[in-house]
């Protein structure tokens, strides 16, 4: 029997498959031992769209200039990576969301 490995990072918002409009706020449940996080966005072909600078709290508002490049009706993916002492310590699964008109 296979055992599924659970990540310490849990994506909270946007939820998988959620349709969004307006400002985008990404939230996740982090790890206490993490010093900072990096959030990454990918398009529906999993090509990089944006990567944040270091984030100290488990949420971030997507910058307006990045939000304006996301196309209505398209799916995008996001993930969060946790770091401590300059090394990657954890990685979330991919979350999918859709931009509404």
N, CA and C atoms as an extended XYZ file, in Angstrom:
303
Properties=species:S:1:pos:R:3:atomname:S:1:resname:S:1:resid:I:1 pbc="F F F"
N         0.851       -1.175        0.000 N   UNK     1
C         0.000        0.000        0.000 CA  UNK     1
C         0.895        1.236        0.000 C   UNK     1
N         0.574        2.197       -0.870 N   UNK     2
C         1.336        3.441       -0.933 CA  UNK     2
C         0.866        4.394        0.140 C   UNK     2
N         1.823        5.102        0.707 N   UNK     3
C         1.485        6.118        1.683 CA  UNK     3
C         1.671        7.471        1.027 C   UNK     3
N         0.662        8.320        1.111 N   UNK     4
C         0.727        9.643        0.508 CA  UNK     4
C         1.471       10.578        1.452 C   UNK     4
N         2.469       11.272        0.924 N   UNK     5
C         3.215       12.225        1.731 CA  UNK     5
C         2.431       13.525        1.824 C   UNK     5
N         2.264       14.028        3.015 N   UNK     6
C         1.550       15.277        3.223 CA  UNK     6
C         2.539       16.416        3.354 C   UNK     6
N         2.252       17.503        2.678 N   UNK     7
C         3.085       18.690        2.777 CA  UNK     7
C         2.631       19.502        3.983 C   UNK     7
N         3.521       20.267        4.539 N   UNK     8
C         3.175       21.152        5.639 CA  UNK     8
C         2.473       22.406        5.159 C   UNK     8
N         2.625       22.742        3.882 N   UNK     9
C         2.000       23.929        3.313 CA  UNK     9
C         0.641       23.560        2.724 C   UNK     9
N        -0.382       24.315        3.108 N   UNK    10
C        -1.732       24.057        2.620 CA  UNK    10
C        -2.245       25.328        1.952 C   UNK    10
N        -2.616       25.232        0.684 N   UNK    11
C        -3.165       26.375       -0.049 CA  UNK    11
C        -4.607       26.590        0.386 C   UNK    11
N        -4.918       27.809        0.823 N   UNK    12
C        -6.250       28.114        1.340 CA  UNK    12
C        -7.109       28.892        0.351 C   UNK    12
N        -6.529       29.889       -0.305 N   UNK    13
C        -7.302       30.734       -1.205 CA  UNK    13
C        -6.385       31.341       -2.254 C   UNK    13
N        -6.726       31.294       -3.520 N   UNK    14
C        -7.966       30.760       -4.052 CA  UNK    14
C        -8.004       29.241       -3.997 C   UNK    14
N        -9.213       28.716       -3.844 N   UNK    15
C        -9.402       27.269       -3.778 CA  UNK    15
C        -9.281       26.665       -5.175 C   UNK    15
N        -9.023       25.389       -5.233 N   UNK    16
C        -8.844       24.694       -6.503 CA  UNK    16
C       -10.062       24.907       -7.401 C   UNK    16
N        -9.816       25.390       -8.601 N   UNK    17
C       -10.867       25.583       -9.579 CA  UNK    17
C       -11.717       26.820       -9.387 C   UNK    17
N       -11.429       27.641       -8.387 N   UNK    18
C       -12.228       28.826       -8.098 CA  UNK    18
C       -12.080       29.859       -9.208 C   UNK    18
N       -13.204       30.516       -9.577 N   UNK    19
C       -13.190       31.612      -10.540 CA  UNK    19
C       -13.074       32.921       -9.789 C   UNK    19
N       -12.162       33.770      -10.243 N   UNK    20
C       -11.872       35.000       -9.515 CA  UNK    20
C       -11.970       36.225      -10.403 C   UNK    20
N       -12.348       37.330       -9.790 N   UNK    21
C       -12.287       38.627      -10.443 CA  UNK    21
C       -11.809       39.619       -9.397 C   UNK    21
N       -11.377       40.768       -9.849 N   UNK    22
C       -10.889       41.785       -8.921 CA  UNK    22
C        -9.503       41.459       -8.409 C   UNK    22
N        -9.115       42.102       -7.304 N   UNK    23
C        -7.780       41.866       -6.736 CA  UNK    23
C        -7.618       40.401       -6.310 C   UNK    23
N        -6.425       39.881       -6.473 N   UNK    24
C        -6.160       38.488       -6.100 CA  UNK    24
C        -5.303       38.448       -4.844 C   UNK    24
N        -5.850       37.839       -3.811 N   UNK    25
C        -5.109       37.631       -2.567 CA  UNK    25
C        -4.902       36.133       -2.412 C   UNK    25
N        -3.661       35.736       -2.277 N   UNK    26
C        -3.311       34.331       -2.088 CA  UNK    26
C        -3.026       34.111       -0.613 C   UNK    26
N        -3.624       33.043       -0.050 N   UNK    27
C        -3.437       32.707        1.362 CA  UNK    27
C        -3.108       31.227        1.483 C   UNK    27
N        -2.269       30.907        2.448 N   UNK    28
C        -1.912       29.521        2.705 CA  UNK    28
C        -1.599       29.347        4.176 C   UNK    28
N        -1.615       28.098        4.610 N   UNK    29
C        -1.211       27.782        5.978 CA  UNK    29
C         0.258       27.386        5.889 C   UNK    29
N         1.072       28.143        6.588 N   UNK    30
C         2.514       27.946        6.511 CA  UNK    30
C         3.053       27.013        7.572 C   UNK    30
N         4.355       27.005        7.629 N   UNK    31
C         5.072       26.204        8.617 CA  UNK    31
C         5.736       27.161        9.602 C   UNK    31
N         5.666       26.824       10.870 N   UNK    32
C         6.241       27.699       11.894 CA  UNK    32
C         7.734       27.896       11.712 C   UNK    32
N         8.428       26.897       11.254 N   UNK    33
C         9.879       26.975       11.134 CA  UNK    33
C        10.338       27.735        9.889 C   UNK    33
N         9.421       28.128        9.024 N   UNK    34
C         9.796       28.815        7.785 CA  UNK    34
C        10.146       30.270        8.055 C   UNK    34
N        11.237       30.714        7.453 N   UNK    35
C        11.639       32.116        7.572 CA  UNK    35
C        10.917       32.988        6.555 C   UNK    35
N        10.700       32.429        5.352 N   UNK    36
C         9.991       33.163        4.312 CA  UNK    36
C         9.455       32.192        3.270 C   UNK    36
N         8.602       32.740        2.396 N   UNK    37
C         7.973       31.959        1.336 CA  UNK    37
C         8.184       32.663        0.000 C   UNK    37
N         8.054       31.886       -1.062 N   UNK    38
C         8.020       32.430       -2.416 CA  UNK    38
C         6.795       31.838       -3.098 C   UNK    38
N         5.949       32.714       -3.641 N   UNK    39
C         4.766       32.281       -4.368 CA  UNK    39
C         5.080       32.363       -5.861 C   UNK    39
N         4.692       31.325       -6.595 N   UNK    40
C         4.903       31.298       -8.040 CA  UNK    40
C         3.581       31.075       -8.747 C   UNK    40
N         3.401       31.782       -9.878 N   UNK    41
C         2.240       31.618      -10.740 CA  UNK    41
C         2.683       31.025      -12.065 C   UNK    41
N         1.818       30.162      -12.611 N   UNK    42
C         2.089       29.521      -13.894 CA  UNK    42
C         0.837       29.620      -14.761 C   UNK    42
N         1.029       29.636      -16.086 N   UNK    43
C        -0.125       29.627      -16.976 CA  UNK    43
C        -0.623       28.201      -17.156 C   UNK    43
N        -1.608       28.015      -18.036 N   UNK    44
C        -2.206       26.680      -18.195 CA  UNK    44
C        -1.274       25.674      -18.865 C   UNK    44
N        -0.148       26.156      -19.412 N   UNK    45
C         0.874       25.249      -19.956 CA  UNK    45
C         1.996       25.035      -18.938 C   UNK    45
N         1.790       25.548      -17.726 N   UNK    46
C         2.751       25.482      -16.619 CA  UNK    46
C         4.038       26.250      -16.915 C   UNK    46
N         3.914       27.282      -17.745 N   UNK    47
C         5.042       28.190      -17.972 CA  UNK    47
C         4.987       29.282      -16.908 C   UNK    47
N         6.145       29.711      -16.391 N   UNK    48
C         6.161       30.722      -15.336 CA  UNK    48
C         5.531       32.046      -15.783 C   UNK    48
N         4.717       32.618      -14.908 N   UNK    49
C         4.096       33.922      -15.129 CA  UNK    49
C         4.707       34.953      -14.188 C   UNK    49
N         4.936       34.553      -12.930 N   UNK    50
C         5.440       35.487      -11.922 CA  UNK    50
C         5.949       34.711      -10.719 C   UNK    50
N         6.964       35.253      -10.080 N   UNK    51
C         7.457       34.729       -8.796 CA  UNK    51
C         7.633       35.920       -7.861 C   UNK    51
N         7.171       35.772       -6.656 N   UNK    52
C         7.258       36.851       -5.672 CA  UNK    52
C         8.680       36.995       -5.144 C   UNK    52
N         8.897       38.100       -4.482 N   UNK    53
C        10.081       38.240       -3.640 CA  UNK    53
C         9.809       37.434       -2.374 C   UNK    53
N        10.682       37.536       -1.418 N   UNK    54
C        10.468       36.849       -0.132 CA  UNK    54
C         9.242       37.402        0.571 C   UNK    54
N         8.393       36.491        1.029 N   UNK    55
C         7.166       36.851        1.745 CA  UNK    55
C         7.297       36.319        3.164 C   UNK    55
N         7.080       37.166        4.139 N   UNK    56
C         7.234       36.762        5.553 CA  UNK    56
C         5.944       36.220        6.162 C   UNK    56
N         4.789       36.638        5.644 N   UNK    57
C         3.504       36.183        6.181 CA  UNK    57
C         2.848       35.257        5.167 C   UNK    57
N         1.941       34.381        5.615 N   UNK    58
C         1.337       33.404        4.695 CA  UNK    58
C         0.195       33.970        3.843 C   UNK    58
N         0.419       35.136        3.256 N   UNK    59
C        -0.521       35.694        2.298 CA  UNK    59
C         0.156       36.793        1.508 C   UNK    59
N        -0.369       37.028        0.305 N   UNK    60
C         0.178       38.090       -0.539 CA  UNK    60
C        -0.902       38.565       -1.502 C   UNK    60
N        -0.944       39.867       -1.732 N   UNK    61
C        -1.804       40.475       -2.733 CA  UNK    61
C        -1.006       40.530       -4.025 C   UNK    61
N        -1.562       39.954       -5.098 N   UNK    62
C        -0.880       39.961       -6.384 CA  UNK    62
C        -0.761       41.403       -6.868 C   UNK    62
N         0.447       41.836       -7.249 N   UNK    63
C         0.611       43.213       -7.733 CA  UNK    63
C        -0.309       43.510       -8.924 C   UNK    63
N        -0.839       44.720       -8.973 N   UNK    64
C        -1.773       45.134      -10.019 CA  UNK    64
C        -1.178       44.930      -11.404 C   UNK    64
N         0.107       45.228      -11.570 N   UNK    65
C         0.710       45.097      -12.895 CA  UNK    65
C         0.783       43.636      -13.357 C   UNK    65
N         0.844       42.691      -12.436 N   UNK    66
C         0.816       41.268      -12.794 CA  UNK    66
C        -0.628       40.827      -13.021 C   UNK    66
N        -1.533       41.254      -12.138 N   UNK    67
C        -2.961       40.909      -12.260 CA  UNK    67
C        -3.501       41.341      -13.620 C   UNK    67
N        -3.070       42.488      -14.112 N   UNK    68
C        -3.589       43.003      -15.384 CA  UNK    68
C        -3.141       42.169      -16.589 C   UNK    68
N        -2.128       41.335      -16.421 N   UNK    69
C        -1.669       40.491      -17.529 CA  UNK    69
C        -2.413       39.153      -17.603 C   UNK    69
N        -3.157       38.799      -16.552 N   UNK    70
C        -3.888       37.533      -16.540 CA  UNK    70
C        -5.144       37.650      -17.391 C   UNK    70
N        -5.378       36.685      -18.247 N   UNK    71
C        -6.461       36.754      -19.225 CA  UNK    71
C        -7.737       36.083      -18.728 C   UNK    71
N        -8.879       36.761      -18.892 N   UNK    72
C       -10.166       36.181      -18.487 CA  UNK    72
C       -10.434       34.859      -19.193 C   UNK    72
N       -11.039       33.932      -18.455 N   UNK    73
C       -11.400       32.635      -18.998 CA  UNK    73
C       -10.282       31.611      -18.985 C   UNK    73
N        -9.082       32.024      -18.641 N   UNK    74
C        -7.945       31.095      -18.633 CA  UNK    74
C        -7.678       30.579      -17.226 C   UNK    74
N        -7.170       29.365      -17.181 N   UNK    75
C        -6.749       28.761      -15.911 CA  UNK    75
C        -5.307       29.143      -15.630 C   UNK    75
N        -5.018       29.314      -14.367 N   UNK    76
C        -3.658       29.564      -13.900 CA  UNK    76
C        -3.412       28.662      -12.697 C   UNK    76
N        -2.155       28.444      -12.407 N   UNK    77
C        -1.753       27.609      -11.282 CA  UNK    77
C        -0.851       28.406      -10.361 C   UNK    77
N        -0.892       28.048       -9.069 N   UNK    78
C        -0.017       28.701       -8.098 CA  UNK    78
C         0.524       27.683       -7.137 C   UNK    78
N         1.660       28.005       -6.567 N   UNK    79
C         2.273       27.166       -5.540 CA  UNK    79
C         3.128       28.040       -4.650 C   UNK    79
N         3.411       27.522       -3.475 N   UNK    80
C         4.224       28.233       -2.490 CA  UNK    80
C         5.379       27.333       -2.076 C   UNK    80
N         6.552       27.924       -1.952 N   UNK    81
C         7.727       27.211       -1.469 CA  UNK    81
C         8.195       27.887       -0.185 C   UNK    81
N         8.485       27.095        0.828 N   UNK    82
C         8.964       27.602        2.113 CA  UNK    82
C        10.483       27.477        2.169 C   UNK    82
N        11.108       28.462        2.812 N   UNK    83
C        12.561       28.483        2.962 CA  UNK    83
C        12.934       28.756        4.413 C   UNK    83
N        14.039       28.189        4.810 N   UNK    84
C        14.615       28.456        6.128 CA  UNK    84
C        16.128       28.379        5.988 C   UNK    84
N        16.810       29.379        6.493 N   UNK    85
C        18.268       29.468        6.403 CA  UNK    85
C        18.745       29.362        4.950 C   UNK    85
N        17.972       29.975        4.041 N   UNK    86
C        18.342       30.017        2.635 CA  UNK    86
C        18.098       28.748        1.845 C   UNK    86
N        17.564       27.710        2.490 N   UNK    87
C        17.330       26.435        1.810 CA  UNK    87
C        15.830       26.143        1.741 C   UNK    87
N        15.409       25.500        0.653 N   UNK    88
C        14.011       25.104        0.500 CA  UNK    88
C        13.694       24.031        1.537 C   UNK    88
N        12.602       24.234        2.285 N   UNK    89
C        12.221       23.279        3.314 CA  UNK    89
C        10.899       22.583        3.016 C   UNK    89
N        10.073       23.173        2.146 N   UNK    90
C         8.791       22.562        1.827 CA  UNK    90
C         8.238       23.204        0.568 C   UNK    90
N         7.318       22.489       -0.067 N   UNK    91
C         6.719       22.954       -1.310 CA  UNK    91
C         5.266       22.503       -1.329 C   UNK    91
N         4.368       23.413       -1.658 N   UNK    92
C         2.949       23.055       -1.722 CA  UNK    92
C         2.655       22.326       -3.025 C   UNK    92
N         1.495       21.687       -3.099 N   UNK    93
C         1.040       21.183       -4.396 CA  UNK    93
C         0.591       22.374       -5.242 C   UNK    93
N         0.318       22.140       -6.516 N   UNK    94
C        -0.217       23.183       -7.387 CA  UNK    94
C        -1.689       23.405       -7.088 C   UNK    94
N        -2.095       24.667       -7.077 N   UNK    95
C        -3.506       25.018       -6.981 CA  UNK    95
C        -3.920       25.671       -8.285 C   UNK    95
N        -5.151       25.422       -8.730 N   UNK    96
C        -5.638       25.991       -9.992 CA  UNK    96
C        -6.757       26.983       -9.715 C   UNK    96
N        -6.767       28.073      -10.473 N   UNK    97
C        -7.860       29.039      -10.406 CA  UNK    97
C        -8.103       29.576      -11.807 C   UNK    97
N        -9.275       30.182      -12.003 N   UNK    98
C        -9.684       30.722      -13.293 CA  UNK    98
C        -9.996       32.204      -13.121 C   UNK    98
N        -9.554       32.999      -14.089 N   UNK    99
C        -9.845       34.433      -14.070 CA  UNK    99
C       -11.186       34.661      -14.775 C   UNK    99
N       -12.084       35.362      -14.097 N   UNK   100
C       -13.367       35.728      -14.706 CA  UNK   100
C       -13.222       37.052      -15.430 C   UNK   100
N       -14.203       37.364      -16.272 N   UNK   101
C       -14.222       38.662      -16.980 CA  UNK   101
C       -14.287       39.805      -16.004 C   UNK   101
